[in-house]
Amino acid sequence: AVRAHGGVCVADEVQTGLGRFGAWWWAFEQQGVVPDMVTMGKPCGNGMPLAAVVCTRAVSDAFAAGPEYFNTFGGNPVC
């Protein structure tokens, strides 16, 4: 329904992804959803502030128009 109105489906897997949701690797799988973007974090860096976003080609192409760079850990003294 969201795509029919020009939106994108984003699955925030920072807390639930990477095998922490029972029998599913991703929580969105349990709901039968195919997201346009998936955000993941915490276990990616094994304690370091590391995260990732995986997206469809269409979403990636839309980012080509900007912003070119952004992150939430820009002020972290460890990195």
Backbone as CSV, one residue per row, in Angstrom:
resi,resn,N_x,N_y,N_z,CA_x,CA_y,CA_z,C_x,C_y,C_z
1,ALA,0.813,-1.201,0.000,0.000,0.000,0.000,0.854,1.263,0.000
2,VAL,1.980,1.235,0.719,2.805,2.441,0.799,3.430,2.776,-0.555
3,ARG,3.818,1.781,-1.311,4.425,2.023,-2.621,3.421,2.626,-3.602
4,ALA,2.159,2.257,-3.477,1.112,2.794,-4.351,0.946,4.299,-4.172
5,HIS,1.404,4.819,-3.044,1.312,6.250,-2.768,2.672,6.943,-2.863
6,GLY,3.663,6.277,-3.475,4.964,6.878,-3.701,5.958,6.705,-2.570
7,GLY,5.612,5.932,-1.567,6.508,5.722,-0.430,7.402,4.515,-0.620
8,VAL,8.302,4.328,0.321,9.175,3.159,0.333,8.975,2.410,1.645
9,CYS,9.209,1.129,1.615,9.108,0.285,2.799,10.505,0.141,3.400
10,VAL,10.652,0.565,4.650,11.943,0.493,5.337,11.814,-0.474,6.503
11,ALA,12.683,-1.469,6.554,12.715,-2.412,7.667,13.879,-2.026,8.574
12,ASP,13.558,-1.603,9.788,14.583,-1.246,10.769,14.951,-2.507,11.540
13,GLU,16.066,-3.110,11.184,16.503,-4.369,11.787,17.649,-4.170,12.780
14,VAL,17.829,-2.954,13.279,18.919,-2.681,14.214,18.780,-3.542,15.467
15,GLN,17.589,-3.688,16.003,17.375,-4.493,17.209,17.041,-5.944,16.907
16,THR,16.321,-6.189,15.824,15.771,-7.530,15.596,16.491,-8.344,14.537
17,GLY,17.325,-7.749,13.726,17.949,-8.458,12.615,19.154,-9.285,12.989
18,LEU,19.755,-9.859,11.985,20.966,-10.657,12.111,20.769,-11.864,13.020
19,GLY,19.654,-12.553,12.803,19.414,-13.805,13.501,18.881,-13.702,14.917
20,ARG,18.421,-12.544,15.326,17.925,-12.387,16.693,16.403,-12.433,16.784
21,PHE,15.753,-13.032,15.808,14.295,-13.058,15.799,13.792,-14.482,15.618
22,GLY,14.294,-15.386,16.414,13.840,-16.773,16.358,14.302,-17.495,15.115
23,ALA,13.369,-18.064,14.395,13.701,-18.880,13.223,14.059,-18.052,11.992
24,TRP,13.860,-16.740,12.044,14.104,-15.881,10.897,15.395,-15.097,11.069
25,TRP,16.123,-14.918,9.968,17.334,-14.097,10.015,16.963,-12.624,10.151
26,TRP,15.898,-12.211,9.488,15.393,-10.846,9.542,13.957,-10.856,10.058
27,ALA,13.591,-9.893,10.860,12.231,-9.818,11.399,11.205,-9.602,10.287
28,PHE,11.575,-8.874,9.226,10.601,-8.626,8.154,10.201,-9.922,7.452
29,GLU,11.058,-10.936,7.487,10.708,-12.218,6.878,9.501,-12.844,7.581
30,GLN,9.413,-12.671,8.891,8.309,-13.228,9.664,6.983,-12.609,9.242
31,GLN,7.036,-11.363,8.735,5.831,-10.657,8.298,5.536,-10.850,6.813
32,GLY,6.435,-11.503,6.071,6.217,-11.719,4.642,6.373,-10.459,3.809
33,VAL,7.209,-9.536,4.270,7.405,-8.238,3.603,8.716,-8.262,2.817
34,VAL,8.744,-7.581,1.688,9.975,-7.371,0.923,10.248,-5.869,0.951
35,PRO,11.142,-5.401,1.830,11.376,-3.961,1.975,12.227,-3.388,0.849
36,ASP,12.137,-2.061,0.704,12.993,-1.340,-0.235,14.343,-1.011,0.405
37,MET,14.331,-0.860,1.725,15.556,-0.569,2.480,15.557,-1.393,3.760
38,VAL,16.748,-1.849,4.175,16.916,-2.539,5.449,18.060,-1.854,6.188
39,THR,17.782,-1.406,7.409,18.840,-0.838,8.246,19.254,-1.891,9.253
40,MET,20.552,-1.959,9.511,21.078,-2.911,10.497,22.265,-2.284,11.199
41,GLY,22.566,-2.751,12.368,23.654,-2.127,13.106,24.248,-3.035,14.142
42,LYS,24.219,-2.622,15.343,24.882,-3.152,16.521,25.829,-4.332,16.312
43,PRO,25.387,-5.537,15.953,26.347,-6.632,15.861,27.292,-6.536,14.664
44,CYS,27.034,-5.649,13.732,27.920,-5.524,12.557,29.355,-5.191,12.978
45,GLY,29.501,-4.353,13.986,30.827,-3.892,14.384,31.390,-4.552,15.616
46,ASN,30.690,-5.541,16.188,31.175,-6.248,17.363,31.576,-5.276,18.471
47,GLY,30.712,-4.316,18.743,30.970,-3.335,19.790,31.380,-1.967,19.272
48,MET,31.878,-1.904,18.063,32.226,-0.619,17.453,30.957,-0.035,16.823
49,PRO,30.868,1.281,16.756,29.669,1.910,16.175,29.648,1.770,14.650
50,LEU,29.181,0.640,14.195,29.141,0.342,12.769,27.725,-0.070,12.394
51,ALA,27.242,0.410,11.302,25.901,0.071,10.835,25.924,-0.033,9.316
52,ALA,24.813,-0.506,8.763,24.721,-0.651,7.313,23.286,-0.433,6.854
53,VAL,23.157,-0.028,5.605,21.865,0.083,4.949,21.963,-0.684,3.640
54,VAL,20.999,-1.547,3.402,20.914,-2.277,2.148,19.619,-1.825,1.479
55,CYS,19.696,-1.543,0.179,18.506,-1.023,-0.485,18.419,-1.512,-1.926
56,THR,17.268,-1.265,-2.513,17.060,-1.620,-3.915,17.838,-0.654,-4.815
57,ARG,17.996,-1.022,-6.055,18.679,-0.166,-7.027,17.954,1.168,-7.178
58,ALA,16.627,1.139,-7.170,15.849,2.373,-7.326,16.122,3.346,-6.187
59,VAL,16.191,2.861,-4.966,16.494,3.729,-3.825,17.933,4.240,-3.926
60,SER,18.842,3.362,-4.286,20.246,3.757,-4.433,20.404,4.844,-5.507
61,ASP,19.728,4.687,-6.623,19.799,5.695,-7.684,19.240,7.041,-7.223
62,ALA,18.193,7.011,-6.389,17.620,8.263,-5.873,18.622,8.996,-4.979
63,PHE,19.462,8.256,-4.251,20.482,8.887,-3.403,21.595,9.530,-4.224
64,ALA,21.721,9.160,-5.487,22.770,9.741,-6.330,22.584,11.247,-6.485
65,ALA,21.362,11.724,-6.304,21.088,13.160,-6.394,21.460,13.902,-5.105
66,GLY,21.858,13.175,-4.059,22.259,13.777,-2.792,21.327,13.380,-1.675
67,PRO,21.719,13.421,-0.447,23.030,13.857,0.017,24.106,12.808,-0.293
68,GLU,25.304,13.285,-0.517,26.390,12.380,-0.884,26.917,11.583,0.301
69,TYR,26.844,12.165,1.498,27.402,11.485,2.662,26.631,11.878,3.910
70,PHE,26.340,10.911,4.738,25.718,11.177,6.032,25.970,9.984,6.936
71,ASN,26.031,10.227,8.236,26.099,9.143,9.202,25.755,9.651,10.592
72,THR,25.420,8.745,11.464,25.062,9.141,12.829,26.241,9.076,13.787
73,PHE,27.382,8.580,13.318,28.535,8.437,14.179,29.642,9.430,13.844
74,GLY,29.309,10.492,13.127,30.317,11.461,12.695,31.075,12.108,13.834
75,GLY,30.460,12.255,15.005,31.131,12.892,16.135,31.733,11.928,17.127
76,ASN,31.791,10.639,16.798,32.287,9.635,17.728,33.806,9.703,17.807
77,PRO,34.380,9.888,19.017,35.854,9.975,19.130,36.567,8.671,18.860
78,VAL,35.861,7.535,18.904,36.496,6.247,18.648,36.790,6.077,17.168
79,CYS,35.941,6.647,16.338,36.100,6.470,14.893,36.765,7.677,14.289
